[in-house]
Amino acid sequence: MKKTSSEWLKNEIIRYIVRMGLRPSDRLPSERELAQLFQVSRTTVREAIKKLEEKGVVKVEAPKGIFVASDLHELSFEASFSVKFSPSRDFIIDLLRVRGAMEELAVELTVQNSSKDDLLKAIDELRNLDLVDPDEDMKFHKRFFEMSGNTVLMNFFEAFYDLLSAIWHPPFVERTFGRASLPYHMELLNAVAQKDVSRAKFLVRMIIEMDIKVLLSS
């Protein structure tokens, strides 16, 4: 990731808020001051601020300025979660295994915490996704985290989401990557519909292992 990107700056601003001990309603430096502080363009600052505003971390009150919106402990969690990006095969495999472990728990909680009607409605929606498309595949997996009812687990997935989305496209993997595991996706939906937690978790592992197998053979 380029050091001048808005995504990088977003995380740097969060670290700044935590480091300075700013609390909700405290004012941040202006766009111009942030651009000078981090040696980036004001366009990059605006993009980063927009992302932070969408996440509820800051709020912009024109013409007053930019203010902290989230409590400190929420900011500390997001700021402390960082991964040094590496496009290597080993890094992608490590990322897949961590995602798989989290998804097993997400699927288990989804089955436990969702009514039969909610499960069937979600499954119908997921069956209509074009899983050949990496972005649609990400929506498929994200749905279980959303339905898990576990806020911390969902926050972990959100922290991984940008990174997962980035590596799911060329040049890191081919657009055909993941197709070999598509049959397991449909089996997973059947297991969830039947509330068969053991089989659902097994199928999550099969999806991850198949993706790793394809990655190693490429």
N, C-alpha and C positions, 0 to 999 in steps of 0.2 A: 504494500500500500504506500502510495506517495506521501511523503511527510507533509506536503501542503494540501492534502485532500480534506474535504469537509468532514469525512468520517473520522480521520485522525484528529482534527481540530475539535470535533464534538467530544471525544474522550478527554482531550487535553483541558477543555473548559470544565468538564466534570471534575477532573483532578484538581483544577484550580479552585473550584468551589469548596471541595473537601479540605484542601490544604490551607485555605484562608479561613476556614471555619464559618463560612457564610450559611445563614439560615433562611427559611422562607421569608419573603418580602425584602431581603437584603438586595441592594442594587449591585449589578455587575458593571464592569467598565463598558464604555460605549463601543459601538462597532469599530470606530476609528482607533480607539485605544487597544481593543483586542487585536486588531490587525497589526498594530505596532508591536504589541507584547509578544505575539506568536510569529511575527514575520511572515504574514500571509496577506492575500488580497482581501479587500472588504467583501468581494463577492463570495469568497470562501467562508468568511465570517457569517454572512447572511445565510448561506446554505447550512452551516453548522447550527446556527441559532434556530433555524426553522426545524431541523431534526430534533433538537432538544425541546423545542416547544411542543412538537407532536408527541414526544414521550412524556410531557408533563413535568420536565425538569426545570424549565424556565418559562416565564411569561413576558411578552413584550407589550408594554403600555406606552404607545406613542402619545405625546412626544416625551413622556417622562423618562423612558429608558427600558433596560432589560433587568428583570428581577428573578430571584430564585423562587421556584414554586414548590419543589419537593423537599421533604424533610431530610436531614443530614444522613440518617442511617440508610435511606434508600439510595442516595447518591454514593455513599461509601461502597455499597454492594456493587453497583454498576462500575464504579471507577476501579475497584480492586480486581475485577474480572477482566484479565487481558491475556491474550495468547500471542506469542511471537509467530507470525505467519510464515510458513515455509511450504512451497508448492511441491515438496518431495513426496514420493509414494508412501514412505513410512509415516509422514505427518498425516496424510489423508487417511491411512489405515487407522492410526491412533484416533483420529477424529470420528471415524465411522464406529469404532468400538465404543467410544464414550457415548455417542448418540444412541447406539443400540441399547446400552445399559439403561439409559434414561428412558428410552421408548418402551422397554419392557415394563418398567414401573408405570409409565403413563397409560399403557394399554390395560394393565391390571387395575389401576384406579378408575379408568374410564368404565370398565365393566362393572366394578363395584359401586360406582357413584351415579351411574346413569340408569334411567328407567328403560324398559324394553322399547317403548315408543320412541324415546330420544335416540336410542341406539339404532333402531331401524331407519329413522329419518336421516341420521348422519350417514349411515351405510349407503342408503340410496343416493345421497349427494356424492359420496366418494366413488361409487361405481361409475358415475358419469364423468369423472375426471379423465383427461387424456394423459395417462401416466408416462407416455413416451416423452412428453414435454417435461424437462427437469423442474420447471417452476410449478407445474401441476403436481408432480411427484412430491415436491416440498409441501404443498398444501395438504396432500394426503396424510403425511406423517405429522404435520403440525396439528391436525384436527384432534388427534388423540391427546396431545398435550393440553389443548384447549378444553377438552371434555374431562380431563383428569380431576378437576376441582382442586388441584394443588397449585397455589400461586407461586411458590418457590420453584417448583418444577417447571412451570411455564416461563418464569423469568430466566431460568437456566437455558431453556430452549431459545428464547428470544436473544440471549447473549450469543448463542451459537449460530443463530439464523443467518446473519449476514455472511459469516464465514462459510457456512454450508452452501449457501446460494452461490457464493463466488467460485468455489471449487467444482461446482456441478456443471460447469460450462467449459468449453475450450478456452485456453490451451491446457487446462489442468486435466480434464477428462473429455473423451469424445461425447458427442450428443447421444450416441447409442449406448453409452454407459448406463447400466441399471436395467436394461431391457430383459436381461436373463432372469432377473428376480421378479418380473411382473406377475407370473402365475402365483407366486407366494403372497402377493398383495391381495389377490382375490380370495385365497384361502384364509388369509388373516381376517378379512371382513366376515367370512362365514363363521370363523371361530368366535369373533366378537359378538356376532348376532346370536350365537348359541350360548354366550356367556361362558365359554370354555377358556378360562384364564391360562391354564397350563399350555394348551395348544397355541393360543394366541401369542404367548411369550416365546414359545419355540419357533413360531413362524417369523417373529421379529428377528430372532437370531439367524434364521435361515436367510432372510433378506440381506442382512449385514454380511454374513459369510459368503453369500453368492457374489455380492458386490466386491468384496475383497478378493475373491478368487478371480473375477474378471479383471480387476485392477492389476493383480500380480501377473496375469497372463498377457497383458497388453504390452 
